[in-house]
Amino acid sequence: MELKTLLGKNVKYYRFKAGLTQEQLAERINASTNYVGRLERGQHNPSLAKIELIAHSLNIESYELLMKHTGIDRIPNRLKVTTKNN
């Protein structure tokens, strides 16, 4: 698996675990929702600083975004995450 694809799957996995929408993560990392979507699809190469910011926003260590986890392949392509306030 290509590194940026693995990174994207991990961002999506940890975002899902955190109960965040793409919009909420985008707000936390000062990026657009489009950026988060492209990142999760493995279509973007973020800087190391951005990887650190994403990890911090997801309450994980940066290296976890670059590791193969068993759970990432079980996340469906389309996720519906709703916030508790809805």
N, CA, C and O atoms as a DFTB+ gen file, in Angstrom:
344 C
 N C O
     1  1       0.852      -1.172       0.000
     2  2       0.000       0.000       0.000
     3  2       0.902       1.241       0.000
     4  3       1.874       1.318       0.752
     5  1       0.570       2.174      -0.830
     6  2       1.308       3.435      -0.918
     7  2       1.160       4.218       0.391
     8  3       0.099       4.187       1.014
     9  1       2.201       4.906       0.799
    10  2       2.202       5.603       2.089
    11  2       1.082       6.637       2.195
    12  3       0.426       6.729       3.233
    13  1       0.855       7.415       1.136
    14  2      -0.192       8.438       1.247
    15  2      -1.583       7.806       1.304
    16  3      -2.501       8.399       1.871
    17  1      -1.757       6.606       0.725
    18  2      -3.026       5.883       0.839
    19  2      -3.212       5.388       2.273
    20  3      -4.300       5.496       2.839
    21  1      -2.148       4.849       2.849
    22  2      -2.197       4.389       4.238
    23  2      -2.491       5.560       5.176
    24  3      -3.321       5.442       6.077
    25  1      -1.821       6.675       4.970
    26  2      -2.060       7.864       5.779
    27  2      -3.522       8.280       5.688
    28  3      -4.156       8.561       6.706
    29  1      -4.053       8.319       4.482
    30  2      -5.445       8.714       4.282
    31  2      -6.418       7.785       4.984
    32  3      -7.371       8.242       5.615
    33  1      -6.185       6.488       4.878
    34  2      -7.057       5.521       5.554
    35  2      -6.984       5.697       7.065
    36  3      -7.999       5.593       7.755
    37  1      -5.791       5.961       7.577
    38  2      -5.648       6.159       9.021
    39  2      -6.324       7.445       9.485
    40  3      -6.938       7.463      10.552
    41  1      -6.224       8.510       8.713
    42  2      -6.917       9.748       9.072
    43  2      -8.412       9.469       9.163
    44  3      -9.066       9.868      10.127
    45  1      -8.943       8.793       8.171
    46  2     -10.368       8.470       8.150
    47  2     -10.742       7.581       9.343
    48  3     -11.756       7.811      10.001
    49  1      -9.919       6.568       9.613
    50  2     -10.163       5.645      10.715
    51  2     -10.195       6.380      12.062
    52  3     -11.135       6.219      12.840
    53  1      -9.169       7.180      12.326
    54  2      -9.116       7.884      13.605
    55  2     -10.151       8.998      13.692
    56  3     -10.641       9.297      14.781
    57  1     -10.488       9.608      12.578
    58  2     -11.566      10.613      12.577
    59  2     -12.874       9.942      12.949
    60  3     -13.645      10.471      13.749
    61  1     -13.127       8.769      12.364
    62  2     -14.337       8.007      12.659
    63  2     -14.363       7.620      14.143
    64  3     -15.387       7.763      14.811
    65  1     -13.230       7.130      14.647
    66  2     -13.153       6.745      16.064
    67  2     -13.411       7.934      16.984
    68  3     -13.985       7.779      18.062
    69  1     -12.985       9.116      16.556
    70  2     -13.171      10.323      17.354
    71  2     -14.582      10.897      17.215
    72  3     -14.954      11.818      17.942
    73  1     -15.361      10.357      16.286
    74  2     -16.725      10.841      16.079
    75  2     -16.786      12.194      15.414
    76  3     -17.724      12.959      15.642
    77  1     -15.789      12.502      14.588
    78  2     -15.726      13.797      13.916
    79  2     -16.162      13.688      12.464
    80  3     -15.937      12.669      11.811
    81  1     -16.781      14.735      11.973
    82  2     -17.066      14.831      10.552
    83  2     -15.828      15.386       9.845
    84  3     -14.913      15.896      10.493
    85  1     -15.804      15.286       8.529
    86  2     -14.708      15.895       7.772
    87  2     -14.673      17.394       8.026
    88  3     -13.599      17.987       8.134
    89  1     -15.825      17.994       8.121
    90  2     -15.896      19.434       8.360
    91  2     -15.289      19.808       9.716
    92  3     -14.567      20.800       9.821
    93  1     -15.578      19.021      10.743
    94  2     -15.028      19.303      12.069
    95  2     -13.511      19.144      12.100
    96  3     -12.805      19.960      12.692
    97  1     -13.016      18.084      11.456
    98  2     -11.561      17.909      11.397
    99  2     -10.922      19.045      10.603
   100  3      -9.884      19.577      10.996
   101  1     -11.543      19.414       9.489
   102  2     -11.014      20.505       8.670
   103  2     -10.902      21.789       9.491
   104  3      -9.911      22.512       9.392
   105  1     -11.910      22.062      10.290
   106  2     -11.887      23.257      11.133
   107  2     -10.742      23.199      12.145
   108  3     -10.070      24.202      12.388
   109  1     -10.529      22.037      12.725
   110  2      -9.466      21.875      13.728
   111  2      -8.060      22.041      13.141
   112  3      -7.142      22.485      13.830
   113  1      -7.901      21.679      11.859
   114  2      -6.571      21.758      11.250
   115  2      -6.439      22.951      10.303
   116  3      -5.458      23.067       9.568
   117  1      -7.439      23.836      10.329
   118  2      -7.426      25.036       9.500
   119  2      -7.262      24.698       8.020
   120  3      -6.379      25.219       7.338
   121  1      -8.129      23.818       7.546
   122  2      -8.103      23.392       6.141
   123  2      -9.549      23.303       5.651
   124  3     -10.491      23.448       6.431
   125  1      -9.705      23.066       4.370
   126  2     -11.046      22.919       3.808
   127  2     -11.519      21.470       3.930
   128  3     -10.719      20.552       4.108
   129  1     -12.813      21.292       3.832
   130  2     -13.380      19.945       3.825
   131  2     -12.865      19.175       2.616
   132  3     -12.635      17.968       2.694
   133  1     -12.685      19.876       1.495
   134  2     -12.118      19.252       0.290
   135  2     -10.732      18.685       0.572
   136  3     -10.402      17.589       0.119
   137  1      -9.927      19.426       1.315
   138  2      -8.576      18.985       1.666
   139  2      -8.646      17.673       2.448
   140  3      -7.921      16.726       2.143
   141  1      -9.511      17.618       3.447
   142  2      -9.649      16.410       4.262
   143  2     -10.115      15.242       3.403
   144  3      -9.616      14.127       3.552
   145  1     -11.060      15.484       2.515
   146  2     -11.542      14.427       1.632
   147  2     -10.446      13.888       0.724
   148  3     -10.302      12.675       0.570
   149  1      -9.672      14.791       0.123
   150  2      -8.562      14.368      -0.743
   151  2      -7.504      13.626       0.066
   152  3      -6.935      12.638      -0.399
   153  1      -7.250      14.104       1.265
   154  2      -6.280      13.460       2.146
   155  2      -6.721      12.034       2.466
   156  3      -5.917      11.105       2.391
   157  1      -7.983      11.860       2.819
   158  2      -8.500      10.535       3.170
   159  2      -8.517       9.581       1.978
   160  3      -8.446       8.365       2.156
   161  1      -8.608      10.119       0.782
   162  2      -8.582       9.275      -0.426
   163  2      -7.153       9.024      -0.918
   164  3      -6.956       8.370      -1.942
   165  1      -6.168       9.535      -0.200
   166  2      -4.777       9.329      -0.584
   167  2      -4.353      10.163      -1.765
   168  3      -3.445       9.780      -2.502
   169  1      -4.994      11.296      -1.956
   170  2      -4.707      12.158      -3.099
   171  2      -3.909      13.404      -2.720
   172  3      -3.727      14.307      -3.537
   173  1      -3.436      13.445      -1.476
   174  2      -2.711      14.629      -1.032
   175  2      -1.511      14.206      -0.192
   176  3      -1.576      13.227       0.552
   177  1      -0.423      14.948      -0.318
   178  2       0.782      14.709       0.473
   179  2       0.930      15.840       1.486
   180  3       1.455      16.902       1.150
   181  1       0.481      15.630       2.709
   182  2       0.582      16.707       3.695
   183  2       2.010      16.875       4.197
   184  3       2.815      15.945       4.152
   185  1       2.301      18.059       4.668
   186  2       3.617      18.317       5.265
   187  2       3.693      17.615       6.620
   188  3       2.674      17.209       7.179
   189  1       4.910      17.480       7.136
   190  2       5.073      16.884       8.464
   191  2       4.364      17.726       9.523
   192  3       3.791      17.186      10.469
   193  1       4.404      19.029       9.364
   194  2       3.718      19.911      10.317
   195  2       2.212      19.647      10.295
   196  3       1.567      19.644      11.343
   197  1       1.649      19.426       9.102
   198  2       0.217      19.158       8.988
   199  2      -0.127      17.792       9.582
   200  3      -1.173      17.630      10.210
   201  1       0.758      16.807       9.380
   202  2       0.537      15.485       9.973
   203  2       0.509      15.604      11.499
   204  3      -0.341      14.999      12.151
   205  1       1.428      16.377      12.065
   206  2       1.441      16.593      13.513
   207  2       0.158      17.264      13.985
   208  3      -0.395      16.888      15.019
   209  1      -0.313      18.244      13.243
   210  2      -1.546      18.948      13.602
   211  2      -2.754      18.014      13.527
   212  3      -3.616      18.036      14.405
   213  1      -2.811      17.202      12.483
   214  2      -3.910      16.244      12.341
   215  2      -3.899      15.268      13.516
   216  3      -4.935      15.021      14.132
   217  1      -2.738      14.720      13.821
   218  2      -2.621      13.765      14.927
   219  2      -3.057      14.413      16.243
   220  3      -3.815      13.821      17.012
   221  1      -2.581      15.613      16.491
   222  2      -2.963      16.323      17.713
   223  2      -4.483      16.519      17.768
   224  3      -5.095      16.360      18.824
   225  1      -5.081      16.862      16.632
   226  2      -6.525      17.082      16.560
   227  2      -7.318      15.807      16.799
   228  3      -8.462      15.856      17.250
   229  1      -6.706      14.663      16.495
   230  2      -7.362      13.370      16.684
   231  2      -6.945      12.693      17.998
   232  3      -7.336      11.558      18.271
   233  1      -6.148      13.401      18.803
   234  2      -5.674      12.891      20.095
   235  2      -4.889      11.586      19.973
   236  3      -5.074      10.655      20.758
   237  1      -4.011      11.541      18.972
   238  2      -3.145      10.385      18.773
   239  2      -1.721      10.881      18.531
   240  3      -1.490      12.079      18.369
   241  1      -0.780       9.952      18.509
   242  2       0.599      10.285      18.185
   243  2       0.766      10.318      16.663
   244  3       0.099       9.569      15.950
   245  1       1.633      11.164      16.175
   246  2       1.832      11.328      14.729
   247  2       2.170      10.012      14.034
   248  3       1.661       9.738      12.947
   249  1       3.015       9.205      14.645
   250  2       3.434       7.957      14.011
   251  2       2.266       7.007      13.760
   252  3       2.340       6.162      12.869
   253  1       1.190       7.136      14.533
   254  2       0.039       6.249      14.352
   255  2      -0.636       6.453      13.001
   256  3      -1.304       5.550      12.497
   257  1      -0.465       7.627      12.416
   258  2      -1.050       7.894      11.099
   259  2      -0.284       7.192       9.983
   260  3      -0.762       7.116       8.851
   261  1       0.888       6.686      10.294
   262  2       1.721       6.047       9.278
   263  2       1.860       4.542       9.488
   264  3       2.627       3.887       8.782
   265  1       1.136       3.999      10.440
   266  2       1.226       2.571      10.745
   267  2       0.032       1.810      10.186
   268  3      -1.083       2.329      10.128
   269  1       0.283       0.578       9.779
   270  2      -0.797      -0.295       9.312
   271  2      -1.542      -0.829      10.529
   272  3      -0.939      -1.407      11.434
   273  1      -2.848      -0.632      10.543
   274  2      -3.709      -1.115      11.625
   275  2      -4.725      -2.082      11.036
   276  3      -5.125      -1.938       9.880
   277  1      -5.132      -3.040      11.805
   278  2      -6.097      -4.014      11.296
   279  2      -7.465      -3.401      11.054
   280  3      -8.192      -3.858      10.173
   281  1      -7.830      -2.388      11.806
   282  2      -9.164      -1.809      11.687
   283  2      -9.395      -0.936      10.476
   284  3     -10.546      -0.695      10.110
   285  1      -8.339      -0.452       9.838
   286  2      -8.555       0.525       8.766
   287  2      -9.249      -0.065       7.555
   288  3      -9.939       0.657       6.836
   289  1      -9.089      -1.348       7.309
   290  2      -9.734      -1.942       6.139
   291  2     -11.208      -2.254       6.386
   292  3     -11.933      -2.614       5.459
   293  1     -11.644      -2.118       7.621
   294  2     -13.044      -2.380       7.942
   295  2     -13.903      -1.124       7.909
   296  3     -15.117      -1.198       8.100
   297  1     -13.290       0.015       7.672
   298  2     -14.049       1.265       7.584
   299  2     -14.661       1.348       6.189
   300  3     -13.938       1.232       5.200
   301  1     -15.985       1.549       6.082
   302  2     -16.600       1.641       4.761
   303  2     -16.135       2.886       4.001
   304  3     -15.666       3.852       4.604
   305  1     -16.269       2.850       2.677
   306  2     -15.860       3.997       1.859
   307  2     -16.622       5.258       2.225
   308  3     -16.050       6.348       2.255
   309  1     -17.897       5.114       2.499
   310  2     -18.712       6.275       2.875
   311  2     -19.110       6.138       4.329
   312  3     -19.638       5.108       4.748
   313  1     -18.853       7.183       5.093
   314  2     -19.189       7.195       6.507
   315  2     -20.208       8.287       6.760
   316  3     -20.133       9.372       6.183
   317  1     -21.147       7.995       7.616
   318  2     -22.064       9.034       8.063
   319  2     -21.791       9.236       9.533
   320  3     -22.181       8.420      10.368
   321  1     -21.124      10.320       9.842
   322  2     -20.810      10.654      11.223
   323  2     -21.703      11.811      11.614
   324  3     -21.719      12.848      10.951
   325  1     -22.439      11.632      12.684
   326  2     -23.266      12.720      13.167
   327  2     -22.754      13.146      14.527
   328  3     -22.256      12.335      15.307
   329  1     -22.885      14.412      14.789
   330  2     -22.438      14.912      16.077
   331  2     -23.528      14.686      17.102
   332  3     -24.693      14.511      16.744
   333  1     -23.166      14.688      18.357
   334  2     -24.117      14.440      19.427
   335  2     -25.114      15.591      19.589
   336  3     -26.166      15.426      20.206
   337  1     -24.778      16.748      19.036
   338  2     -25.661      17.904      19.157
   339  2     -26.775      17.917      18.117
   340  3     -27.682      18.744      18.201
   341  1     -26.724      17.011      17.133
   342  2     -27.746      16.980      16.068
   343  2     -28.965      16.229      16.512
   344  3     -29.923      16.101      15.751
